Amino acid sequence: MPSYVAFLGHQPHISIAELAAVVPGFTLQKRVEKKVAIFESPEPLKPEILSTLGGTVVLAEKLSDSVLDISNLPKVLVQALEKTRGRKVTFGLRTVGLPPKTIRNLYRKCKDTLRHEGRANRYVGTDRKPAATVLLHDAGLLDGSHGCELTIIAGEELFWVGRTIAAQDVDSYTKRDMEKPVRDTTVGLLPPKLAQIMLNFGLWLARENGCKGAFKKTPQLLVLDPFCGTGVIPMEALLRGWPVLASDKVMKGVNGCSKNLDWLRKEEKIAKKDVPSAVWKQDALKPFELKNPPDAIVTETSLGTPLKERPTQKDAMKEKTENEALQEGFLRNIAATLPGIPIVCTWPVWRTKAKPIFLERIWKVLGELPYEVVLPVEPEDPARPTLFYRREDQFVGREIVLLKPKKAEEKK
Ligand SMILES: C[S@@+](CC[C@H](N)C(=O)[O-])C[C@H]1O[C@@H](n2cnc3c(N)ncnc32)[C@H](O)[C@@H]1O
């Protein structure tokens, strides 16, 4: 089976869940350090998959099982560069578990061996840090046009050697995050990468729910975001070519989302006739009357009052009570007016000095509704099968919740 290494983002447990959701037959073989996962996929993965993954920064594919130790690597590199035309090549090394001195010796040996083979060469990266991902794109190392980067993971009874096949396009994320016309710091600024992850959970749930479009070679989903705000989730859906429905209770959200979608359409040349979208004003607690129901609801619900400092226990409890009521009203409304549709949503988590405060009462409500809380991986805490997204600089975290509709016989 093809074997891969994923270098994971800031929240590795969420990145692994995303991979499990997206790669059919995903088998986790080993975690190395916190942010590296070795996994197998029954089908070879295309490098393009990475542009749809929010939680994986770099993806490498195993080259061969026969590389047993470090002394073979210069030869492996020569072979990996066979298809790279021209005399001059560029190469890099992305390593885990090798000390800087070993890396230094290795790239020198690689340089010498290549020179011996008649190939002038340039090394990118240092003995302490691999090349920046932007350089991998610019220097033509990912598609092999000008060189390649070897990925080496070394550990106890482990020597994995592969080739880096894809790396996140940092500039593209920065552009759509920072250059979109409407940014609203008061509603929390969902990172585009987290929006991608949530959409991938939506795709997984849609498959679980038997949605035909979700099984296509290039999956197609109709997504609804009923708390759209500035539209980060709708923007990421549109970029994937998925039609999108978006609504918000306030006009500020409706206008912000519309403007951002228009901007994205112009920047990325996504015509409305090819990928339709609609944005309207609606309270998510009031009945939805949609001609075409969505395949999945993917939404960042309200995070409550924007906080500039760490909340006290009392403040957090007040926010919590208000938010429980909103979540209950929303889920009861969806169960009644858009039944049978999977939901990916976030619930706020208040990070008080003592401990994080999670929603509680909503679990009782869920027990009365026709949904099952699921995850594509084993939960860290079986009593709470959700994913906790937290950033050190934020006082309100997000709990990611995946709700799979129960089939008629399961409801009883
Ligand atoms: C955390 S923000 C979502 C931010 C959004 N993900 C973005 O990209 O900007 C929550 C949004 O929910 C909206 N909202 C709050 N209560 C609502 C309700 N009852 N129905 C619909 N929208 C609501 C707010 O106006 C706000 O825009």
The ligand as an SDF file (V2000), in Angstrom:
LIG
                    3D

 27 29  0  0  0  0  0  0  0  0999 V2000
  -18.5960   33.4580   15.0230 C   0  0  0  0  0  0  0  0  0  0  0  0
  -19.4730   34.3450   13.8630 S   0  0  0  0  0  0  0  0  0  0  0  0
  -19.1850   33.4830   12.3710 C   0  0  0  0  0  0  0  0  0  0  0  0
  -18.0100   34.0430   11.6530 C   0  0  0  0  0  0  0  0  0  0  0  0
  -17.8320   33.4630   10.3140 C   0  0  0  0  0  0  0  0  0  0  0  0
  -17.3910   32.0960   10.3500 N   0  0  0  0  0  0  0  0  0  0  0  0
  -16.9160   34.3070    9.4580 C   0  0  0  0  0  0  0  0  0  0  0  0
  -16.2880   33.7340    8.5650 O   0  0  0  0  0  0  0  0  0  0  0  0
  -16.8350   35.5020    9.6410 O   0  0  0  0  0  0  0  0  0  0  0  0
  -21.1310   34.0180   14.2220 C   0  0  0  0  0  0  0  0  0  0  0  0
  -22.1190   34.7050   13.3250 C   0  0  0  0  0  0  0  0  0  0  0  0
  -23.3910   34.2580   13.7130 O   0  0  0  0  0  0  0  0  0  0  0  0
  -24.3140   35.2970   13.5730 C   0  0  0  0  0  0  0  0  0  0  0  0
  -25.4600   34.9750   14.4250 N   0  0  0  0  0  0  0  0  0  0  0  0
  -25.5960   35.0710   15.7580 C   0  0  0  0  0  0  0  0  0  0  0  0
  -26.8060   34.6280   16.1460 N   0  0  0  0  0  0  0  0  0  0  0  0
  -27.4360   34.2080   15.0370 C   0  0  0  0  0  0  0  0  0  0  0  0
  -28.6880   33.6200   14.7890 C   0  0  0  0  0  0  0  0  0  0  0  0
  -29.5740   33.3930   15.7550 N   0  0  0  0  0  0  0  0  0  0  0  0
  -28.9880   33.3030   13.5110 N   0  0  0  0  0  0  0  0  0  0  0  0
  -28.1290   33.5300   12.5050 C   0  0  0  0  0  0  0  0  0  0  0  0
  -26.9330   34.1070   12.6760 N   0  0  0  0  0  0  0  0  0  0  0  0
  -26.5830   34.4380   13.9330 C   0  0  0  0  0  0  0  0  0  0  0  0
  -23.5520   36.5410   13.9450 C   0  0  0  0  0  0  0  0  0  0  0  0
  -24.1500   37.6690   13.3400 O   0  0  0  0  0  0  0  0  0  0  0  0
  -22.1480   36.2240   13.4020 C   0  0  0  0  0  0  0  0  0  0  0  0
  -21.9980   36.7560   12.1250 O   0  0  0  0  0  0  0  0  0  0  0  0
  1  2  1  0
  2  3  1  0
  2 10  1  0
  3  4  1  0
  4  5  1  0
  5  6  1  0
  5  7  1  0
  7  8  2  0
  7  9  1  0
 10 11  1  0
 11 12  1  0
 11 26  1  0
 12 13  1  0
 13 14  1  0
 13 24  1  0
 14 15  1  0
 14 23  1  0
 15 16  2  0
 16 17  1  0
 17 18  1  0
 17 23  2  0
 18 19  1  0
 18 20  2  0
 20 21  1  0
 21 22  2  0
 22 23  1  0
 24 25  1  0
 24 26  1  0
 26 27  1  0
M  CHG  2   2   1   9  -1
M  END
$$$$
